[in-house]
Amino acid sequence: MDARFVGPRPAFPQWCDRPIEQRRLAVGDAALAYNPLAGQGIRFALASAYSAAAVLRTWRDDPAAAAAAERYYADFVDSARRRHFEFLDSLHAGQERKGAKPISIPETVRFTGRTRIAAVNRDSRIVQEEVLETADGGALRWVGGFDLLCLRDMAQIPVRTAHLVEQLQRLPMTAAHARMLVRWCLERQVLT
């Protein structure tokens, strides 16, 4: 069989206006099809399937939490779409993907993240728990399996950064990962 190049075909991001409606869930490309086609679509397909399973389990096991579970899933898909469009806008504007220069790590840090109660996926169920609020109004709790609220206990008052890194290493976490976590938190103003 001979193949020949005919020309490029444009691809456009596509999404479902209502990814959850009347006990139906749009998962993967049915919820949000990424453009350009790449690994983010695969990551989103897996993450949306995992989140959809938690919504289904919540519907079955805790009908009183059904509305919160539905909001969680709709917010999950909307957040992924918003981040993808921000990425596309930065590509079209010619901005480098790396963003701003890395922040230097200060000698002392303190937890300054704002918290609120929001729906999270815990043990494959949607439950209301305390989360960190991001600058864009989103919510997060874990980074790479690390519970960010642990930093609140470790750095409630100003603490030497070297001491915080030592504490993180006892969890266990490598020194390199601990420093990366501290830098990530400084960039997002979880620590200042």
Disulfide bonds with the S-S distance in Angstrom:
none
